[in-house]
């Protein structure tokens, strides 16, 4: 009986202590109250007696009292200081249900969530690796999207090149080759630079299929090469190296510490890739070179229908304020698809080349109109409309007068992309997918293009199969004009430029 009274005494004291603690929350000194209750409770436990001021019903089960006691404990935090002496004086089966549930929830949730999220994002920002995933459904439309984007990009590039060139100068560049280089850089671009590059290139956001589509845009009629060179202390990620090798057939190349040797190394590489048509892409390199983006293109296409060299002669070519003599190729029945565009106030003509390429010429419709007027009117929308109409225009035997074309153009691409309002390469370049180095800036970015079209051809027999039209059509190119080399299969401009003076 004594042991039963002792157990009930303990449980009732727990209940009583909880009630008193709840009522004593307004008492200034809780420590003195706890000490007096501790001494009082220990005295009763030793004597095994029930306090006289407490009445109990012996029919109430001790388990019910335990539940009541634990309820008071969980709803009143002030009781925690008075409960500890009792925990130490009781046995394990009594204390486990009351201590574990209160200890774990009050400590762990308040410490772990507040420390980890505030430190990790600032020390290790997330940077995705090269995204080259492309499903079968996406790949079907990827080439069409790339072609559309290249047309927009070509017009933007033309205006950017024209803005930094003198008005009365020849100009040539390859929008395809430059886009190929920038798309290779896109493999390693972090979020900000990635979005800016996509906007510059007129790509849809997250256009992962662009790399596979770019790989498919190849031709035997031209050779285009891109390459990345970097300093020895710049560590390049393996993921970027592998993706660049698989998609673009080139691995970033490490330079030495001698700037003159580096310049020679790069120029030798370019000469080999272009069959020695381009022998000096770079004049020099800065001594503190960190990253170099280079690209070169060489085109030597042939006419599908041969021009007779015997018919080439010196004829007038009308400049803005003078008339010069230039070497002009002539044919009385050359197959040309052509029309006059009212928006550009220009004649548009297309001549077929080998390897499914063609030469497209836009020339002011008469000497009263000038090339500058045509250039100002040229927009991506107008350009697309012109090329779509040209695609539906038939080739007809035409009296053709055309100067021999030989254009070589060299340009600092950093100046061009800055003119396009793309400042990342100069001020805030994010290439976290290429390297961990955050203090990164492009040291040099050069582009050189060579284009030569003469009388030679590879399909001379085609000339004899063309019949002479009764009403002879005429397409004369005897003043400055805009030209492009058009890929008829994939529908994009490989080359673009202008000829102001054919003698140069």
C-alpha positions in Angstrom: 0.0 0.0 0.0 2.9 2.3 0.8 4.3 1.9 -2.7 1.0 2.6 -4.3 0.6 5.8 -2.2 4.1 6.9 -3.2 3.3 6.5 -6.9 0.1 8.4 -6.6 1.8 11.0 -4.5 4.3 11.6 -7.2 1.7 11.9 -9.9 -0.5 14.2 -7.9 2.5 16.4 -7.1 3.3 16.6 -10.8 -0.3 17.7 -11.5 -0.2 20.2 -8.6 3.1 21.6 -9.6 1.8 22.2 -13.1 -1.3 24.0 -11.8 0.8 26.2 -9.4 3.4 27.0 -12.1 0.6 28.1 -14.4 -0.8 30.4 -11.7 2.7 31.7 -10.7 3.7 33.0 -14.1 3.3 36.5 -12.8 5.6 36.0 -9.8 8.9 37.9 -10.3 11.3 35.3 -8.9 10.7 31.8 -10.2 14.0 30.3 -9.0 13.0 30.7 -5.3 9.6 29.1 -5.9 11.2 26.2 -7.7 13.7 25.6 -4.9 10.9 25.6 -2.2 8.8 23.2 -4.2 11.8 21.0 -4.8 12.4 20.7 -1.0 8.7 20.2 -0.3 8.3 17.5 -2.9 11.4 15.6 -1.8 10.1 15.6 1.8 6.8 14.0 0.7 8.5 11.4 -1.4 10.8 10.3 1.4 7.9 10.1 3.9 5.6 8.4 1.5 2.7 10.6 2.6 0.0 12.5 0.7 -0.3 16.2 1.3 -3.2 17.1 3.5 -4.5 19.8 1.3 -5.0 17.5 -1.6 -8.1 15.3 -2.0 -8.0 12.3 -4.3 -10.4 9.8 -5.7 -8.9 6.3 -5.4 -11.0 5.1 -8.3 -9.0 7.2 -10.8 -6.4 5.2 -12.6 -2.7 6.4 -12.5 -2.5 6.3 -16.3 -5.2 8.9 -16.6 -3.3 11.1 -14.2 -0.2 10.7 -16.2 -1.9 11.9 -19.3 -3.3 14.9 -17.5 0.2 15.7 -16.1 1.8 15.5 -19.5 -0.8 17.8 -21.0 0.0 20.5 -18.5 3.7 20.0 -19.2 3.4 20.5 -23.0 1.1 23.6 -22.8 3.1 25.5 -20.2 6.8 26.2 -20.7 7.1 27.8 -17.2 6.8 24.4 -15.7 10.1 23.2 -17.2 12.2 24.6 -14.3 10.1 22.9 -11.6 9.9 19.5 -13.5 13.6 18.8 -13.6 14.1 17.6 -10.0 11.3 15.1 -10.4 12.9 13.7 -13.6 16.1 13.0 -11.7 14.3 11.2 -8.8 12.1 8.9 -10.9 12.8 5.8 -12.9 13.4 5.5 -16.7 9.9 4.2 -17.7 8.4 7.3 -16.2 10.6 10.0 -17.7 11.0 8.8 -21.3 7.5 9.7 -22.6 7.8 13.2 -21.1 11.3 14.3 -22.0 12.0 13.1 -25.6 9.0 14.6 -27.3 9.8 18.0 -25.7 13.5 18.1 -26.2 13.7 17.2 -29.9 11.1 19.5 -31.4 12.3 22.6 -29.4 16.0 22.4 -30.6 16.5 20.8 -34.0 14.0 22.8 -36.1 15.3 26.1 -34.7 19.0 25.5 -35.6 19.4 23.5 -38.8 17.1 25.5 -41.2 18.6 28.8 -40.2 22.2 28.0 -40.9 22.6 26.0 -44.1 20.5 27.9 -46.6 22.1 31.3 -45.7 25.7 30.1 -46.4 25.7 27.6 -49.3 24.2 29.8 -52.1 26.7 32.6 -51.5 29.8 30.4 -51.5 28.9 28.0 -54.4 26.6 29.6 -56.9 24.9 27.1 -59.2 26.2 27.0 -62.8 24.7 24.5 -65.2 27.0 22.5 -67.6 26.7 22.6 -71.4 23.1 21.8 -72.4 23.1 19.9 -75.7 20.0 17.8 -75.1 17.7 17.6 -78.1 14.7 15.3 -78.6 13.7 13.9 -82.0 10.6 16.2 -82.1 12.7 19.3 -81.3 15.4 18.4 -83.8 12.9 18.4 -86.7 12.2 22.1 -86.3 15.6 23.1 -85.0 17.2 23.7 -88.4 14.3 25.9 -89.5 14.6 27.9 -86.3 18.3 28.3 -86.8 17.9 29.5 -90.4 15.3 32.1 -89.3 17.7 33.3 -86.5 20.6 33.5 -88.9 18.7 35.8 -91.2 17.9 38.2 -88.4 21.5 38.0 -87.1 22.9 38.6 -90.6 21.0 41.9 -91.0 22.0 43.1 -87.5 25.6 42.2 -88.3 25.5 44.0 -91.6 24.5 47.2 -90.0 27.0 46.8 -87.2 29.9 46.2 -89.7 28.7 49.1 -91.9 28.6 51.4 -88.9 32.3 51.0 -88.2 33.4 50.9 -91.8 33.9 53.9 -94.1 30.9 54.4 -96.4 32.8 54.0 -99.6 34.6 50.8 -98.8 34.2 47.1 -99.7 33.1 44.8 -96.9 32.7 41.1 -96.4 31.9 38.9 -93.4 30.4 35.5 -92.7 27.3 35.7 -90.4 27.3 31.9 -90.3 30.9 31.6 -89.2 30.5 34.3 -86.5 27.3 32.8 -85.3 29.0 29.4 -85.1 31.8 30.9 -82.9 29.3 32.6 -80.6 27.2 29.5 -80.4 30.3 27.6 -79.3 30.9 30.2 -76.6 27.2 29.7 -75.6 28.1 26.2 -74.4 30.0 27.7 -71.5 27.9 30.8 -70.8 26.4 31.4 -67.4 22.9 32.8 -66.9 23.4 36.5 -67.7 25.8 36.0 -70.7 23.7 33.1 -71.9 20.5 35.2 -72.1 22.4 38.1 -73.8 24.0 35.8 -76.4 20.6 34.2 -77.2 19.2 37.7 -77.7 22.1 38.8 -79.8 21.9 35.7 -82.0 18.1 35.9 -82.2 17.8 32.4 -80.7 14.8 31.3 -78.6 15.6 30.9 -74.9 17.2 27.6 -73.9 17.6 26.6 -77.6 19.6 23.4 -76.7 19.1 21.9 -80.2 21.0 24.8 -81.8 24.3 23.0 -81.5 23.1 19.9 -83.3 21.5 22.1 -86.0 24.7 24.2 -86.4 26.6 21.0 -86.9 24.2 20.0 -89.7 24.8 23.3 -91.5 27.8 22.3 -93.5 28.7 22.5 -97.2 31.6 21.5 -99.5 31.6 25.0 -100.9 33.1 26.7 -98.0 35.4 26.1 -95.0 34.6 27.7 -91.6 36.7 27.3 -88.5 36.4 28.5 -85.0 38.9 28.1 -82.2 39.4 29.2 -78.5 42.8 29.9 -77.2 43.5 30.6 -73.5 46.4 31.4 -71.1 48.1 28.6 -69.2 46.7 29.6 -65.9 43.1 29.5 -67.0 41.6 26.1 -66.1 38.9 25.0 -68.6 36.2 22.6 -67.4 36.3 19.0 -68.9 32.6 19.2 -69.6 33.1 22.2 -71.9 36.2 20.6 -73.6 34.2 17.4 -74.4 31.1 19.2 -75.6 33.2 21.5 -77.8 35.1 18.6 -79.3 32.0 16.6 -80.0 29.9 19.4 -81.5 32.5 21.7 -83.1 35.5 19.5 -83.7 37.8 21.7 -81.7 39.3 21.8 -78.3 40.4 25.0 -76.5 44.2 25.4 -77.1 46.6 26.5 -74.4 49.0 29.4 -75.2 52.5 29.9 -74.0 54.0 32.8 -72.1 55.6 34.5 -75.1 53.1 36.8 -77.0 55.1 36.7 -80.2 55.2 32.9 -80.2 51.4 32.9 -79.5 50.7 35.2 -82.4 52.7 32.9 -84.8 51.0 29.8 -83.4 47.5 31.3 -84.1 48.4 32.6 -87.6 49.9 29.2 -88.6 46.8 27.4 -87.4 44.6 29.8 -89.5 46.8 29.4 -92.6 46.6 25.6 -92.4 42.8 25.6 -92.0 42.2 28.0 -95.0 44.6 26.4 -97.4 47.0 29.4 -96.9 44.4 31.8 -98.3 44.4 33.6 -94.9 48.0 33.8 -93.6 47.9 36.5 -91.0 44.7 36.8 -89.0 46.4 38.5 -86.0 49.1 41.2 -86.0 49.9 40.9 -82.3 48.5 39.7 -79.0 48.5 41.4 -75.6 51.1 40.1 -73.2 48.4 39.5 -70.6 46.2 37.5 -73.0 43.6 35.5 -71.1 41.0 34.3 -73.7 41.0 34.6 -77.5 38.0 33.7 -79.7 38.9 33.3 -83.4 37.2 32.3 -86.5 38.0 32.2 -90.2 36.1 31.3 -93.4 37.3 30.7 -96.9 34.9 30.3 -99.9 35.9 29.5 -103.4 32.7 28.5 -105.1 32.3 27.9 -108.8 29.6 29.1 -111.2 27.2 26.5 -112.4 27.2 28.1 -115.7 30.5 29.3 -117.1 31.3 32.8 -118.1 33.3 33.1 -121.2 36.6 34.9 -120.3 36.8 36.3 -123.9 33.6 38.3 -123.2 35.2 40.0 -120.1 36.0 43.6 -120.8 36.5 47.0 -119.2 33.2 48.8 -118.8 31.8 51.7 -116.9 31.0 51.3 -113.2 29.1 54.2 -111.6 30.2 55.4 -108.2 28.3 58.1 -106.2 30.1 61.0 -107.8 32.3 59.6 -110.5 32.6 56.9 -113.2 35.4 54.3 -113.2 36.3 51.5 -115.5 36.1 48.0 -114.1 36.6 44.4 -115.4 33.1 43.2 -116.2 31.9 39.7 -117.0 29.2 39.4 -119.7 26.7 36.8 -120.9 23.8 37.2 -123.3 21.9 34.2 -121.9 22.9 33.6 -118.3 20.2 31.9 -116.1 19.2 34.5 -113.5 16.2 34.7 -111.1 15.5 38.4 -110.6 12.8 41.0 -109.8 12.6 44.6 -108.6 11.7 45.2 -105.0 9.7 48.4 -104.4 10.6 48.7 -100.7 14.3 48.6 -101.3 14.1 50.4 -104.6 16.5 47.8 -105.8 17.0 45.0 -108.4 17.3 41.6 -106.7 19.1 38.8 -108.7 20.2 35.3 -108.0 22.9 33.3 -109.8 23.6 29.6 -109.2 26.8 28.3 -107.8 28.1 24.8 -107.1 27.4 22.8 -103.9 23.8 24.1 -103.7 25.0 27.7 -103.1 24.0 30.8 -105.0 25.1 34.4 -105.3 22.4 37.0 -104.5 22.9 40.6 -105.5 20.9 43.6 -104.4 21.7 46.7 -106.5 19.9 50.1 -106.6 17.5 50.1 -109.5 19.2 53.0 -111.2 21.9 55.6 -110.6 19.5 58.0 -109.0 19.4 55.7 -106.0 22.4 54.9 -103.8 23.6 51.9 -101.9 23.2 53.8 -98.6 19.5 54.2 -99.2 19.2 50.5 -99.8 21.1 49.7 -96.6 18.9 51.9 -94.5 15.7 50.2 -95.8 17.1 46.7 -95.2 15.5 45.2 -92.1 15.1 41.5 -91.0 11.5 41.5 -92.1 12.2 43.0 -95.5 15.2 40.6 -96.0 13.0 37.6 -95.2 10.3 38.8 -97.6 12.9 39.3 -100.4 14.4 35.9 -100.0 11.0 34.2 -99.9 10.0 35.9 -103.1 13.3 35.0 -104.7 12.8 31.4 -103.8 9.6 31.4 -105.9 11.2 33.2 -108.9 12.2 31.2 -111.9 15.6 31.3 -113.5 15.5 32.8 -117.0 18.1 33.5 -119.7 19.2 37.1 -119.0 21.7 39.6 -120.5 24.0 39.8 -117.5 26.8 42.3 -116.8 28.6 41.6 -113.5 32.0 42.7 -112.2 34.5 40.1 -111.0 34.3 39.8 -107.3 37.3 39.5 -105.0 36.8 40.8 -101.5 39.0 40.3 -98.4 37.8 41.8 -95.2 39.4 41.8 -91.7 37.7 43.1 -88.6 38.0 43.3 -84.8 34.8 41.5 -83.6 34.9 43.0 -80.2 34.2 46.4 -81.8 31.4 44.8 -83.8 29.6 43.1 -80.9 30.0 46.3 -78.8 28.3 48.2 -81.6 25.5 45.6 -81.3 25.1 46.7 -77.6 26.6 43.4 -76.4 29.0 44.4 -73.6 29.5 41.1 -71.8 32.8 40.3 -73.5 34.2 43.6 -72.3 32.7 44.4 -68.9 30.8 41.4 -67.4 31.6 38.1 -69.0 30.0 35.1 -67.3 31.5 31.8 -68.6 31.1 29.7 -65.5 30.4 26.7 -67.7 33.8 27.1 -69.3 35.9 27.9 -66.3 35.8 28.6 -62.6 37.6 31.9 -63.1 35.2 34.7 -62.4 37.7 37.5 -63.3 37.4 36.9 -67.0 37.7 39.2 -70.1 38.2 38.4 -73.8 41.6 39.7 -74.9 41.0 39.5 -78.7 38.2 38.5 -81.1 39.1 38.6 -84.8 37.2 37.7 -88.0 38.6 37.5 -91.5 36.8 36.6 -94.7 38.0 36.0 -98.2 35.7 35.7 -101.2 36.6 35.4 -104.9 34.3 34.8 -107.9 35.8 34.7 -111.4 34.8 33.4 -114.8 35.6 29.7 -114.0 33.0 27.1 -113.7 32.6 23.4 -113.1 29.5 22.6 -115.1 30.2 24.2 -118.5 27.8 21.9 -120.3 24.9 23.6 -118.6 25.4 26.7 -120.8 24.5 24.8 -124.0 21.2 23.6 -122.5 19.9 27.1 -122.0 17.6 28.4 -124.7 17.6 32.1 -125.8 14.4 34.0 -124.8 12.5 36.0 -127.3 12.2 39.0 -125.0 15.7 39.3 -123.6 15.8 40.2 -119.9 18.5 42.4 -118.6 20.4 42.4 -115.2 23.2 44.9 -115.1 25.4 45.4 -112.0 27.3 48.6 -112.8 27.2 50.5 -109.5 27.9 49.6 -105.8 25.9 46.7 -104.6 25.1 44.4 -101.7 25.8 40.7 -102.0 25.4 37.4 -100.1 26.2 33.8 -100.7 23.0 31.9 -100.0 22.7 28.3 -98.8 19.7 27.1 -100.8 19.3 23.9 -98.9 19.2 25.2 -95.3 18.2 28.8 -96.4 20.7 31.0 -94.6 23.4 33.5 -95.6 26.9 32.0 -95.5 28.6 35.3 -96.6 27.4 38.8 -96.8 29.0 42.1 -97.8 29.1 45.0 -100.3 31.2 45.9 -103.2 31.7 49.7 -103.6 34.7 49.6 -105.8 35.4 46.4 -107.8 38.9 47.4 -108.6 40.1 46.9 -105.0 
